[in-house]
Amino acid sequence: MSANESANQSANEPSGAPAATRLSGYTKAEQDEILGSGDDPFGVAAAGLTWLPKEEHFGVRLDGRLVAHAGLLRLPIAIEGEETEVMGVGGVAVAPGVRGRGLARLVLAAALDHARTQGPQHALLFCRPPLVPLYQRLGWHPLDTDVLVEQPGSALVTMPLRTMVTPLHDDAPWPPGRVRLFSLPM
């Protein structure tokens, strides 16, 4: 291989394995960089819900471009009337051209590592049914109960998407019972 071919190969391949890092923020422009600028990049507009912005952000960059994201937000909930908190995970996105390379696993692992330092025993997310198998491979478990979430105007609605949870600590089983999120979904 010539020096010129070697230089071209290096320019086209990232050096080392990709790494997830904590982001100082996450803008609409960065979301568009990952998913494009469509009206419904997450495919959830039909649910008609208002969502909370995330407070903590984690991302993966390849060749300087943001290609994966996951956000976190600490939220109050009740499980069968017992109040507690969860780390809500949302805004999980991987650019179409780099899917299948483990970037969702990588960015979620970084987000969950941080979540483990925040106090709640579980993380919770909402996803479209076709994504359930992906999250199950990543250690998440679907709930078999309705989850109530708040919406503007004091409305309380049943979450139409699948709710999934994962323990943040080994000794944290998810308790049985109805779930109510005391906020907008994340």
N, C-alpha and C positions, 0 to 999 in steps of 0.2 A: 504494500500500500504506500503510495507516495505521501509526502508531507502535506500536499494540498488536499488529497483525499482524506487524510487523517483530520485535518483542520475542518473540512466540511462535515465529517461524521461527528466531530465534537460539537459543532454548532447546532446540529440537528438533534442531538441526544442530550438529555439533562445529565449533569455530572452528579453521580451518586444517586441514591434512592430519594424519591420525593419525601418531604417532611411536612407535617402539619404544624402551623404556628398560630399563636394567638394574634388576632388582628385588633388594631386600635379602634376600628369601626367597620361598618359595612354599608355601602351606599347602594342606591338603585342602579347606578352606573356599574358597580362591581357585580351586582346580581345579573345585569344585562350582559356583562362580559362572560359570565358562566353560561347562562341559559338563553341568551338572545333577548330581544326587546318585545316579545309577544305580550298580548293582553293577559294571558293566563299561564305564566311559565310553570306553575306547580300543578296545573290541571285541577284546581279546586274551586274555581269561580262559581260553578254550578251549585256548590253548597251554600252560597249566599251569606257567608260569614264574614265578620270583621275580626281581624287578627291583631295581636299585640306584636310590636317590634321586639326583637331579642336584645338583650343587654350585653352579652358576651359573644364574641365571634371568633371562629377558628377557620383557617383556610389552608389550601395547598396551592402553591404556585409552581408552574412548569415554564421554564424559559421566560420568567418574569410575568407571566400571565396567570391571574387567579382562575383556577379551574375547578375548585371544590370549596364548599362552605358548609358549616353547621353553626347554628346559633343556640344560645342557652338563655333561660330566664327562670328565676326561682318563683314558684307560684304556690298560693294557698289552695288546698283542696280538703275535701272531707271524703272519707271512705266509710260507708255505713254510719254516717253521722260523726265519726271520729276525725277531728281536724288535725291536719298535718301539712307538710309542704313537699313538693316534688321539684325536681329540676326539669323544666319543660325544654324539649329539644325541638327546634323547628328550622325552617329555611335550609334544609339539607338539600344540597344541589351539587351535581357533578356535570361538567360540560360534556355534551354528547360525544365529541370526538375522542374523549379519554375514558369513557366508561368501560368497565370490565378490567380495570387495572388496579383495583383495590383502593381507590381514592376515597370512596364513601367510608370504608372500614377505617382508613387512616384518619380522616377528619373527624369522624364520630369518636374514635378512640381518644383523640386529643381533647375533644369537648367533654367526654365522660371522665377522663382523668381529672380535669379541672372540676367537674361537677362533684366528684368524690370528696373534694376539699371544702365543699360549701355547706354540709350538714344534712340535707335531705337523704333519705335512705333509698330513694328510687328516682329514675328518670322516666319521663312519659312523653310520647309523641303521638301525633295524629297523621295517618297516611291513607292514600288511596288503596283500595283492595289489591290491585296488581303489585304493589310494593311490599305487601306483607311477607312473601317468601324471602325477599332480600333482607328485610330487617330480622326475620327469624334466623337466617344464616349468621347474622351479626349479633345474635344473643338476645333479641327482643322477644317478648311474648304478647300475643293479642289478648285483650280482655274480653270476657264473654258477658259483659254487662254494659248497659247503657251508661253513657257519661254525659252529665249535664254541664253546659258551659253558658256563661253569660254573654249577652249581646247588647248593643246599645239600646237605651230606653228601658232598662231593667228587664229585658226579655231573658228568659231562661229556656234554652233549647237543647234538644238531644243532639249530640255530635253525630253528624251523618257519616263521617269518615271512621276508619278503624282506629281504635285506641290501642297502643302498644306500650309496654313497660319493660324496664330492665332494672335489676337491682344494682345499686352503686356500691354495695358491700355484700360479702358472701352470706352473711347471716340475716338478710333482709327479705323474707318472703312477702309477697304482695298479699295483703289481707283481703278476704272475700267481702263482697257487698257493693252496693251502688256507689258511684263516684260522682262528686260534684266539684267542678272547678269554680273557685270564687273569683273568676276573672274572665276576660275574653280568652279565647284559645291562642296559643303561640304558634 
